[in-house]
Amino acid sequence: MDGAGQPGDTAARDPIAAEVRADVSRLAEAGVAEALRRTPGWERAGAEIRRTYQFGDFRQALAFVNRVGDLAERAGHHPDIDIR
């Protein structure tokens, strides 16, 4: 849900986000395969790459997500993060 309570991806309606996405390209398949060989623990899942982390409790998981969020924001990258 977006800020107005409507379903959908707010980034898709953000003209700046669209502009940024236009400047970003995906790695070629060979580049993805090579990067995965150099980064243990990551796996290919369709068009995505993913890694699973486990923490002792929910607070530790949130602290990790906040650290990742800070790094991602500085890099201009906004990964999908799922906490279960």
Buried (B, 14 or more C-beta within 10 A) or exposed (E): EEEEEEEEEEEEEEEEBEEEEEEEEEEEEEEBEEEBEEEEEBEEEEEEBEEEEEEEEEEEBEEBBEEBEEEBEEEEEEEEEEEE
